[in-house]
Amino acid sequence: MESIKELYRIGRGPSSSHTMGPVQAAKIYKQRHQNAESFRVTLYGSLALTGKGHLTDVAIIEELAPAKVDIVWKKDERKDFHPNALQFEVVGEKDADPWLVYSVGGGKIVDDDSKGKESDMIYTQRNMQDVLDYYKETGKVFWELVCETEGDDLKEHLTEVWKVMKEAIARGLVNEGLIPGGLKLQRKSASYIAKSRSLSGHAKTTSKIFAYALAVSEENASGGVVVTAPTCGSCGILPAVLKISQEQYELDDEKIIRALATAGLIGNIVKHNASISGAEVGCQGEVGTACAMASAAATQLAGGSPAQIEYAAEMGLEHHLGLTCDPINGLVQIPCIERNVHAASRAFDSASYSLLSDGKHFISFDVVTKTMNETGKDMPSMYRETALGGLSIFGDKDFVDN
């Protein structure tokens, strides 16, 4: 498995696969052709079908400026390796130097030379069973394995990740008004946190979870700076769970950093053995994985054992199996924002449930990860970030500002 620094990426929303990945690719290509005056960028498959809603074209044009950019949309052409493909070319030169690149989820990009390579793999563990075996052999829990494998600079990265997460929550709690995109969707986080102040007990805690998840998700939908956890589309779940856990248990940031390490390990296992790309396996790979990560983090912060942490993560993913990626008008808004909210709440439920158990259960995390991957492959493409089926086709086009 790769470093969790490849999982937790900091950047602007609304989409890690449709915005952050293409921007990174554009940056690399621009560096190769610093004197080019004109580029052609061809978007294929899911990138072409939902790129407008995700601001893919806008992000690429801004990155390649001041050069002229011609965007070509090939909605009916899908590349075999991954549905999120784009090709860069230099226009007006003898050598167009075409470069085909894939945005494979979570902001990561690969090309034909790098796909399938394992040169960046730093973990010897490949799945959850390997991680549990390591614990049995050494007595070192999840976060200790991560820190031992990643080295001293991991803490600095996770400290920055937590800082950006908290900043996204803080901004989201005060920002009001319409979310860009044409759906005329109002931000809700500020009103939710205000209403939470008059509540007490469980109702207050629940409303704050809602507000925190809304805050980050609304920031992402508005193009704000967020952390992929594991994607932009699912970026509100883990920060909300970490924030409320810190408040509830009066935890210092060191405990949160350790929880981020554990959550990152969970996300890495899914990323390595299945996919975190909505265009590849549907929303189960994004929100489902994020819920698993947050469930594990919440369980650890509440004092759970490795067995209970694994159980919580398994439930977080299992009970999102089959979840489709069908955003209305290709925007990371409906149903994405509310899905983040409810998945954050579900993560706490998974943690509570596992903490009441002895950690023994029937379906392992590795089995549910494999199941999610196979379910995603069997899912029709109309339910995998193409805006061709499900909720996406029922969006009222009259609400879109052209």
ROKOLNU-881081 format. One line per field, with one value per residue (C-alpha): residue number from 1; residue in three letters; x, y, z. Coordinates in nm, 3 decimals. Layout:
num <- NUM_...;
residu <- ALA_...;
c1 <- X_...;
c2 <- Y_...;
c3 <- Z_...;
***
This chain:
num <- 1_2_3_4_5_6_7_8_9_10_11_12_13_14_15_16_17_18_19_20_21_22_23_24_25_26_27_28_29_30_31_32_33_34_35_36_37_38_39_40_41_42_43_44_45_46_47_48_49_50_51_52_53_54_55_56_57_58_59_60_61_62_63_64_65_66_67_68_69_70_71_72_73_74_75_76_77_78_79_80_81_82_83_84_85_86_87_88_89_90_91_92_93_94_95_96_97_98_99_100_101_102_103_104_105_106_107_108_109_110_111_112_113_114_115_116_117_118_119_120_121_122_123_124_125_126_127_128_129_130_131_132_133_134_135_136_137_138_139_140_141_142_143_144_145_146_147_148_149_150_151_152_153_154_155_156_157_158_159_160_161_162_163_164_165_166_167_168_169_170_171_172_173_174_175_176_177_178_179_180_181_182_183_184_185_186_187_188_189_190_191_192_193_194_195_196_197_198_199_200_201_202_203_204_205_206_207_208_209_210_211_212_213_214_215_216_217_218_219_220_221_222_223_224_225_226_227_228_229_230_231_232_233_234_235_236_237_238_239_240_241_242_243_244_245_246_247_248_249_250_251_252_253_254_255_256_257_258_259_260_261_262_263_264_265_266_267_268_269_270_271_272_273_274_275_276_277_278_279_280_281_282_283_284_285_286_287_288_289_290_291_292_293_294_295_296_297_298_299_300_301_302_303_304_305_306_307_308_309_310_311_312_313_314_315_316_317_318_319_320_321_322_323_324_325_326_327_328_329_330_331_332_333_334_335_336_337_338_339_340_341_342_343_344_345_346_347_348_349_350_351_352_353_354_355_356_357_358_359_360_361_362_363_364_365_366_367_368_369_370_371_372_373_374_375_376_377_378_379_380_381_382_383_384_385_386_387_388_389_390_391_392_393_394_395_396_397_398_399_400_401_402;
residu <- MET_GLU_SER_ILE_LYS_GLU_LEU_TYR_ARG_ILE_GLY_ARG_GLY_PRO_SER_SER_SER_HIS_THR_MET_GLY_PRO_VAL_GLN_ALA_ALA_LYS_ILE_TYR_LYS_GLN_ARG_HIS_GLN_ASN_ALA_GLU_SER_PHE_ARG_VAL_THR_LEU_TYR_GLY_SER_LEU_ALA_LEU_THR_GLY_LYS_GLY_HIS_LEU_THR_ASP_VAL_ALA_ILE_ILE_GLU_GLU_LEU_ALA_PRO_ALA_LYS_VAL_ASP_ILE_VAL_TRP_LYS_LYS_ASP_GLU_ARG_LYS_ASP_PHE_HIS_PRO_ASN_ALA_LEU_GLN_PHE_GLU_VAL_VAL_GLY_GLU_LYS_ASP_ALA_ASP_PRO_TRP_LEU_VAL_TYR_SER_VAL_GLY_GLY_GLY_LYS_ILE_VAL_ASP_ASP_ASP_SER_LYS_GLY_LYS_GLU_SER_ASP_MET_ILE_TYR_THR_GLN_ARG_ASN_MET_GLN_ASP_VAL_LEU_ASP_TYR_TYR_LYS_GLU_THR_GLY_LYS_VAL_PHE_TRP_GLU_LEU_VAL_CYS_GLU_THR_GLU_GLY_ASP_ASP_LEU_LYS_GLU_HIS_LEU_THR_GLU_VAL_TRP_LYS_VAL_MET_LYS_GLU_ALA_ILE_ALA_ARG_GLY_LEU_VAL_ASN_GLU_GLY_LEU_ILE_PRO_GLY_GLY_LEU_LYS_LEU_GLN_ARG_LYS_SER_ALA_SER_TYR_ILE_ALA_LYS_SER_ARG_SER_LEU_SER_GLY_HIS_ALA_LYS_THR_THR_SER_LYS_ILE_PHE_ALA_TYR_ALA_LEU_ALA_VAL_SER_GLU_GLU_ASN_ALA_SER_GLY_GLY_VAL_VAL_VAL_THR_ALA_PRO_THR_CYS_GLY_SER_CYS_GLY_ILE_LEU_PRO_ALA_VAL_LEU_LYS_ILE_SER_GLN_GLU_GLN_TYR_GLU_LEU_ASP_ASP_GLU_LYS_ILE_ILE_ARG_ALA_LEU_ALA_THR_ALA_GLY_LEU_ILE_GLY_ASN_ILE_VAL_LYS_HIS_ASN_ALA_SER_ILE_SER_GLY_ALA_GLU_VAL_GLY_CYS_GLN_GLY_GLU_VAL_GLY_THR_ALA_CYS_ALA_MET_ALA_SER_ALA_ALA_ALA_THR_GLN_LEU_ALA_GLY_GLY_SER_PRO_ALA_GLN_ILE_GLU_TYR_ALA_ALA_GLU_MET_GLY_LEU_GLU_HIS_HIS_LEU_GLY_LEU_THR_CYS_ASP_PRO_ILE_ASN_GLY_LEU_VAL_GLN_ILE_PRO_CYS_ILE_GLU_ARG_ASN_VAL_HIS_ALA_ALA_SER_ARG_ALA_PHE_ASP_SER_ALA_SER_TYR_SER_LEU_LEU_SER_ASP_GLY_LYS_HIS_PHE_ILE_SER_PHE_ASP_VAL_VAL_THR_LYS_THR_MET_ASN_GLU_THR_GLY_LYS_ASP_MET_PRO_SER_MET_TYR_ARG_GLU_THR_ALA_LEU_GLY_GLY_LEU_SER_ILE_PHE_GLY_ASP_LYS_ASP_PHE_VAL_ASP_ASN;
c1 <- 0.000_0.102_0.164_-0.149_-0.009_-0.130_-0.478_-0.503_-0.455_-0.520_-0.680_-0.988_-1.320_-1.564_-1.421_-1.094_-1.128_-1.284_-1.110_-0.798_-0.672_-0.712_-0.552_-0.251_-0.225_-0.253_0.021_0.257_0.182_0.223_0.563_0.667_0.557_0.626_0.640_0.323_0.060_-0.231_-0.348_-0.621_-0.762_-0.998_-1.222_-1.357_-1.631_-1.728_-1.503_-1.692_-2.036_-2.014_-1.718_-1.933_-2.092_-1.756_-1.591_-1.334_-1.301_-1.278_-1.007_-0.799_-0.828_-0.722_-0.422_-0.303_-0.346_-0.239_-0.228_-0.541_-0.724_-0.969_-1.177_-1.317_-1.598_-1.618_-1.908_-1.958_-1.595_-1.465_-1.107_-1.061_-0.830_-1.051_-1.365_-1.193_-0.952_-0.824_-0.567_-0.346_-0.199_-0.002_-0.177_0.014_0.342_0.489_0.505_0.166_0.306_-0.028_-0.043_-0.325_-0.377_-0.630_-0.776_-0.830_-0.988_-0.885_-0.687_-0.441_-0.342_-0.163_-0.064_0.010_0.368_0.280_-0.046_-0.012_0.332_0.397_0.714_0.552_0.427_0.573_0.357_0.427_0.070_-0.180_-0.511_-0.682_-0.588_-0.221_-0.269_-0.440_-0.168_0.094_-0.087_-0.094_0.277_0.402_0.131_0.138_-0.204_-0.315_-0.178_0.154_0.194_0.126_0.375_0.642_0.600_0.563_0.845_0.893_0.747_0.402_0.310_0.380_0.154_-0.130_-0.101_-0.154_-0.441_-0.617_-0.555_-0.715_-1.009_-1.075_-1.045_-1.300_-1.541_-1.490_-1.547_-1.849_-2.016_-2.023_-2.058_-2.416_-2.603_-2.636_-2.393_-2.266_-2.388_-2.744_-2.944_-3.009_-2.916_-2.882_-2.604_-2.744_-2.447_-2.469_-2.836_-2.781_-2.503_-2.711_-3.007_-2.781_-2.703_-3.055_-3.037_-2.877_-2.761_-2.779_-2.985_-2.714_-2.437_-2.626_-2.708_-2.343_-2.234_-2.480_-2.352_-1.985_-2.038_-2.252_-1.986_-1.709_-1.930_-2.074_-1.725_-1.622_-1.925_-1.835_-1.478_-1.320_-1.001_-1.062_-0.886_-0.967_-1.086_-1.072_-1.228_-1.366_-1.716_-1.689_-1.468_-1.718_-1.751_-1.417_-1.364_-1.710_-1.648_-1.302_-1.425_-1.717_-1.504_-1.242_-1.510_-1.690_-1.384_-1.173_-0.891_-0.568_-0.457_-0.210_-0.499_-0.667_-0.345_-0.335_-0.700_-0.621_-0.343_-0.582_-0.851_-0.593_-0.490_-0.854_-0.890_-0.564_-0.682_-0.994_-0.798_-0.542_-0.786_-1.088_-1.149_-1.241_-1.357_-1.727_-1.681_-1.547_-1.757_-2.024_-2.068_-2.013_-1.643_-1.647_-1.900_-1.884_-1.507_-1.522_-1.777_-1.549_-1.256_-1.460_-1.609_-1.260_-1.139_-1.437_-1.393_-1.024_-1.089_-1.345_-1.090_-1.184_-0.962_-0.818_-1.091_-1.360_-1.198_-1.199_-1.563_-1.671_-1.491_-1.653_-2.001_-1.930_-1.858_-2.099_-2.407_-2.327_-2.293_-2.470_-2.479_-2.496_-2.315_-2.588_-2.542_-2.806_-2.665_-2.322_-2.281_-2.130_-2.439_-2.749_-2.738_-2.369_-2.390_-2.664_-2.493_-2.189_-2.409_-2.584_-2.265_-2.098_-2.387_-2.375_-2.004_-2.083_-2.351_-2.103_-1.852_-2.112_-2.231_-1.882_-1.782_-2.071_-1.942_-1.632_-1.522_-1.621_-1.843_-1.922_-1.819_-1.458_-1.346_-1.150_-1.460_-1.678_-1.406_-1.395_-1.775_-1.787_-1.544_-1.740_-2.069_-1.923_-1.808_-2.156_-2.323_-2.445_-2.239_-2.545_-2.502_-2.128_-2.082_-2.214_-2.534_-2.725_-2.943_-3.089_-3.142_-2.939_-3.201_-3.476_-3.299_-3.513_-3.308_-3.506_-3.310_-2.979_-2.842_-2.690;
c2 <- 0.000_0.360_0.628_0.772_1.109_1.003_0.953_1.277_1.548_1.917_2.116_2.291_2.120_2.029_1.698_1.518_1.306_1.574_1.886_1.814_1.531_1.718_2.029_1.825_1.675_2.020_2.151_1.871_1.914_2.291_2.244_2.023_2.284_2.617_2.807_2.661_2.915_2.678_2.343_2.096_1.890_1.603_1.469_1.114_0.917_1.036_1.341_1.452_1.358_1.540_1.770_2.081_2.033_1.955_2.261_2.037_2.265_2.580_2.432_2.312_2.644_2.836_2.609_2.631_3.010_3.233_2.981_2.930_2.607_2.414_2.163_1.866_1.665_1.297_1.175_0.852_0.740_0.554_0.437_0.079_0.145_0.396_0.601_0.926_0.985_1.303_1.376_1.683_1.805_2.107_2.292_2.458_2.273_1.993_1.764_1.770_1.542_1.379_1.268_1.041_1.050_0.897_1.060_0.748_0.897_1.097_1.341_1.078_1.060_0.789_0.756_0.458_0.444_0.448_0.251_-0.083_-0.005_-0.067_0.137_0.370_0.094_0.138_-0.101_-0.473_-0.523_-0.553_-0.595_-0.582_-0.938_-0.850_-0.551_-0.761_-1.026_-0.755_-0.647_-1.004_-1.047_-0.714_-0.571_-0.251_-0.107_0.050_0.401_0.266_0.058_0.367_0.588_0.317_0.265_0.628_0.787_1.112_1.349_1.190_1.384_1.713_1.615_1.494_1.807_2.016_1.789_1.839_2.214_2.236_2.022_2.250_2.559_2.416_2.353_2.705_2.869_2.656_2.740_3.112_3.123_3.163_3.207_3.004_2.732_2.798_2.579_2.670_2.442_2.740_2.526_2.723_2.663_2.517_2.474_2.817_2.774_2.419_2.519_2.814_2.587_2.337_2.595_2.572_2.193_1.962_1.604_1.366_1.610_1.875_1.631_1.500_1.847_1.949_1.642_1.749_2.107_2.008_1.766_2.025_2.290_2.097_1.955_2.299_2.446_2.172_2.227_2.597_2.529_2.580_2.419_2.075_1.744_1.433_1.179_0.979_1.206_1.557_1.421_1.249_1.506_1.614_1.284_1.231_1.597_1.605_1.284_1.393_1.738_1.614_1.337_1.590_1.804_1.514_1.345_1.662_1.517_1.689_1.711_1.426_1.184_1.322_1.279_0.914_0.871_1.025_0.769_0.482_0.624_0.667_0.303_0.197_0.415_0.281_-0.078_0.003_0.207_-0.073_-0.364_-0.197_0.167_0.504_0.641_0.709_0.675_0.325_0.177_0.434_0.633_0.325_0.369_0.732_0.783_0.415_0.427_0.761_0.618_0.319_0.553_0.770_0.467_0.334_0.673_0.722_0.374_0.430_0.767_0.603_0.344_0.055_-0.247_-0.332_-0.594_-0.337_-0.082_-0.335_-0.422_-0.058_0.001_-0.308_-0.188_0.160_0.015_-0.279_-0.069_0.153_-0.135_-0.060_0.316_0.487_0.799_0.997_1.368_1.600_1.798_1.651_1.881_1.763_1.886_1.665_1.400_1.435_1.691_1.516_1.180_1.319_1.429_1.096_0.895_1.096_1.014_0.649_0.636_0.717_0.449_0.196_0.293_0.265_-0.072_-0.217_-0.086_-0.280_-0.597_-0.809_-0.735_-1.075_-1.076_-1.273_-1.053_-0.932_-0.593_-0.762_-0.951_-0.640_-0.450_-0.721_-0.725_-0.348_-0.372_-0.648_-0.466_-0.154_-0.346_-0.493_-0.152_-0.004_0.296_0.522_0.491_0.562_0.939_0.980_1.175_0.938_0.762_0.765_1.096_1.281_1.245_1.382_1.714_2.008_2.156_2.480_2.556_2.562_2.907_2.879;
c3 <- 0.000_-0.060_0.201_0.359_0.250_-0.095_0.052_0.250_-0.015_0.043_-0.236_-0.368_-0.427_-0.550_-0.676_-0.618_-0.933_-1.155_-1.024_-0.817_-1.040_-1.370_-1.219_-1.111_-1.460_-1.620_-1.392_-1.497_-1.868_-1.850_-1.689_-1.981_-2.236_-2.073_-2.403_-2.554_-2.654_-2.708_-2.568_-2.652_-2.365_-2.443_-2.166_-2.186_-2.012_-1.666_-1.689_-1.999_-1.868_-1.533_-1.591_-1.629_-1.287_-1.131_-1.294_-1.464_-1.765_-1.555_-1.335_-1.632_-1.817_-1.506_-1.452_-1.814_-1.837_-2.004_-2.290_-2.498_-2.411_-2.627_-2.427_-2.622_-2.462_-2.564_-2.353_-2.545_-2.544_-2.241_-2.196_-2.077_-1.784_-1.600_-1.679_-1.576_-1.864_-2.027_-2.297_-2.328_-2.657_-2.771_-3.054_-3.338_-3.295_-3.505_-3.203_-3.033_-2.758_-2.666_-2.302_-2.184_-1.809_-1.570_-1.259_-1.051_-0.739_-0.436_-0.649_-0.770_-1.137_-1.336_-1.701_-1.924_-1.794_-1.424_-1.404_-1.229_-1.088_-0.720_-0.685_-0.431_-0.203_0.145_0.349_0.351_0.473_0.188_0.370_0.707_0.798_0.753_0.983_1.250_1.222_1.274_1.590_1.721_1.649_1.783_2.006_1.798_1.717_1.390_1.438_1.563_1.247_1.037_1.223_1.219_0.844_0.737_0.934_1.121_0.862_0.885_1.197_1.022_0.733_0.955_1.169_0.856_0.749_1.082_1.064_0.718_0.831_1.129_0.911_0.667_0.953_1.089_0.750_0.675_1.006_0.926_0.548_0.428_0.101_-0.217_-0.316_-0.672_-0.955_-1.043_-0.812_-0.584_-0.286_0.036_0.285_0.608_0.841_1.004_1.091_1.217_1.454_1.577_1.653_1.830_2.099_2.238_2.266_2.519_2.557_2.263_2.053_2.085_1.994_1.692_1.563_1.593_1.395_1.127_1.132_1.110_0.823_0.643_0.696_0.522_0.247_0.168_0.157_-0.084_-0.307_-0.316_-0.428_-0.087_0.043_0.191_0.255_0.054_0.310_0.098_-0.171_-0.199_-0.241_0.098_0.271_0.539_0.724_0.898_1.005_1.166_1.358_1.474_1.580_1.787_1.941_2.046_2.210_2.377_2.524_2.570_2.360_2.262_1.900_1.946_1.994_1.682_1.480_1.584_1.485_1.147_1.105_1.179_0.951_0.677_0.709_0.666_0.358_0.220_0.248_0.045_-0.207_-0.254_-0.276_-0.437_-0.534_-0.385_-0.720_-0.766_-1.142_-1.089_-0.804_-0.721_-0.403_-0.187_-0.264_-0.153_0.127_0.226_0.264_0.445_0.688_0.750_0.816_1.053_1.229_1.299_1.421_1.653_1.799_1.866_2.030_2.258_2.371_2.143_2.081_1.736_1.695_1.774_1.542_1.257_1.331_1.327_0.998_0.849_0.944_0.811_0.468_0.468_0.525_0.229_-0.017_-0.344_-0.291_-0.630_-0.750_-0.927_-0.849_-0.991_-1.284_-1.208_-0.906_-0.577_-0.393_-0.416_-0.274_-0.183_0.097_0.294_0.241_0.420_0.708_0.754_0.708_0.985_1.214_1.107_1.187_1.550_1.552_1.415_1.683_1.961_1.833_1.809_2.152_2.306_2.142_2.197_1.841_1.705_1.397_1.083_0.788_0.788_0.661_0.383_0.268_0.262_0.074_-0.191_-0.202_-0.251_-0.539_-0.713_-0.651_-0.809_-1.116_-1.156_-1.119_-1.450_-1.561_-1.529_-1.152_-1.151_-1.179_-1.530_-1.447_-1.677_-1.419_-1.070_-0.895_-1.157_-1.430_-1.206_-1.147_-1.259_-1.543_-1.513_-1.197_-1.380_-1.461_-1.809;
***
